[in-house]
Amino acid sequence: MKKNSPWASFYLALILVLLYLPVLMVVLFSFNSNPGRTANFQFEGFSLQWYRDLFDPVTGYGTALTTSLVLAGWSVLFSAVIGTLGAIGMVRRPRRRGLIGRAGHAALGAGEQIAVLPIMIPEIILGLALMALFSFIGIPFGMPALVLSHVAFCVPYIFITVKGRLASLDPGLEEAARDLGATPLKVLATVTLPLSFPAILSGCLLAFAMSMDDFVISFFVNGPQTTTLPLKVYSSVKVGVPPHVNALCTVMLGVVFTLVALGQLIQAGNLKRKDRLGYAGRDGLTGGLVP
């Protein structure tokens, strides 16, 4: 199919409709005044009652949302520390010669492959394995088990992104800092971590999204006193989709779109600032002769 062909535009429009029409339907029916669980099929008028009742302690999703946010926060915090330090250790490990050095290098390589296994294993298998492990060692199901489980599959996302970032950095920057008298801890705090921060942030955002979205693993290790948002939504839609779910999805979409828009505005502002600095620098070098 040619790039400028009318069929290309039709194909793109069809893909966009298939992607965004369900989202628009969810937003539309979140304002439906129909209180039944068949509200997705019978639109009776506009109402904001589902947004008012969204965080009701009995029928709403406020408690489950708070649980998921707390769970994702702790999971990302622990995963960021473990994944970042693990990536730094893997990329910046010293190269030793000899049989012991080669054996250690092979062991670390095998450990690196094992570290990324949780994102390759099917979630149902990982959930069953974690449930059996926690039962065997006596960890109670609930928030502790949920945090440990989410850390297990969040660490690889941060590890991979930070490792890729460190592999592209010039190690001479850290060597120069050490030559100037900086201790290893000072080098880590002032050179390695600031340069790796974009990768750490992107890995944390991805891990946060995966933790908030997880259902299968949480289903196996969830306790009677804790209910995450995906589990709450799943239990709510067994016999039909309640209008609260549409309102919840609309609120979450609004938050995501707002964050994306803010990120784009910040990025555009940074690019304009760099362009102004670049023009000012060239203008100063040429004595104001730049057209």
Secondary structure, DSSP 4 states (H G I P E B T S, - for coil): --TT-HHHHHHHHHHHHHHHHHHHHHHHHTTB---STTTTT----B--HHHHTTT-TTTSSHHHHHHHHHHHHHHHHHHHHHHHHHHHHHHS-----HHHHHHHHHHHHHHHHHHTGGGTS-HHHHHHHHHHHHHHHTPPTTHHHHHHHHHHHHHHHHHHHHHHHHHHS-THHHHHHHHTT--HHHHIIIIIHHHHHHHHHHHHHHHHHHHHH--HHHHHH--TT---HHHHHHHHSTTS--HHHHHHHHHHHHHHHHHHHHHHHHHHHHHHHHHHHHHHHHHHHTTS---
